[in-house]
Structure formats: structure tokens, C-alpha cells
């Protein structure tokens, strides 16, 4: 992954976090890492649902929509990571969970255009 792509991804995650906080979410983890991989954001929404959020960023439409890049294999990996997170955090064992996708769009100049928050994406 190039430096520019990493920087865009990090910026996208930052914008997603700001958006979530404005919407009343409580951020629990950002870039949660374990031996299986990484979860971008783990948060709780206002009704108390634990939300595992995958953030995808794009600065153009040449490679499709950001949310389209999350395929079957990635979804399974996210499910596995979420299960591991829950196994290591007994305080969340009886909390309802869901998976969201946040697609963050930047223009060619690097300015934020929009955020598409897809709740209960899979």
C-alpha cells in the first residue's frame, strides 16, 4: 500500500470518527489490532448496540464506490475479528451487535465531499 493510500485511509477514519461522535456514538476502539487482523472502529450507538465499523475511503470514482470494495472474504474476516473481540471482552457478551460500513468520499483536491453511513450492512 502506498503512502498516499494509507494517508487517505487514515484521514477517512478520522472523518468517520468525527461523524460518529456528532451522531451520538461512543467510540470504544479505533484500529483495534489482534493476531487475526484489524477492526477500523468499534463503537456503541445511542440505543447501546455494539457496532463494528469498516471505513473505506476514495478520492475519485476510477476504482468504483468505496462500499463496493468489501467483498465476501472481507465480511467473513470482519465477523471473525468481531468474534475474537467479543471473546476477549466479556462485558460485551450479551450486548446486541451489528456491522456498519462508512464510505468516505474525497475530491481530487483532498477535501471531504460526503460520508455514506450504511447501517447493518451485512
Phi, psi and omega in degrees: 000134182284161178301319181297319179293319178297316180296319179296317178297318179295318177296319178298318178295321178297316178295321178297318179298316178300315180300312182299318180296321176298328182274004175092010178282149174254116181284127180257319181215145172229129183057050176295120182244142173213184183295343182268342182149213186219138170257131182296304183218137170240126184217169172241132177273177187298326175284357178094017177278135176280126186240124174262120189242125174260126182254132175232135183238147176218150175238045180157172184251014182295330185248022179088180180283146182302318182293338179287345183279357179265100185267182181304315180297317179295319178299316178297320178297318179296321177297317179297316178297319179296318177299318178297315178304314181294324178294328182270355181233080184301338180294346181253007186297329182253017181265132176296146184231160172206167178245127176244158172238137174240115178262119184250123183252127174244151175274178183298335179275358178088011179267144180296127177262308180196164175234128177251110181261112181257106181278145178052050188292330178202000000 
